[in-house]
């Protein structure tokens, strides 16, 4: 992604708004208004695109790890529902089996 970001720029892989408070170096969830820049106007939704003129992208805004996160999520789902999507867990495979017609 080239800088400066346009107000309407989105992440090419997940389509998340990039010109948003949560990706700004001034964003601080521990401060009133969640912004270190005192002159900035208050923005209600910190994850959506906004018109803030103080926006500066954080250098660490994207830390990657999507594949590792997906693998961890898949492992959690497999642990919860069993590997193979539950096909061989004795569940009915058709509506006739389910409703005993």
Secondary structure, DSSP 4 states (H G I P E B T S, - for coil): -PSSPPTT-B-TTT--BSSSGGGBTTB-TTSGGGBS-TTSPP-S-TTS----TT--B-TTS----HHHHHHHHHHHHHHHH-TTTTTTSS--SSHHHHHT-
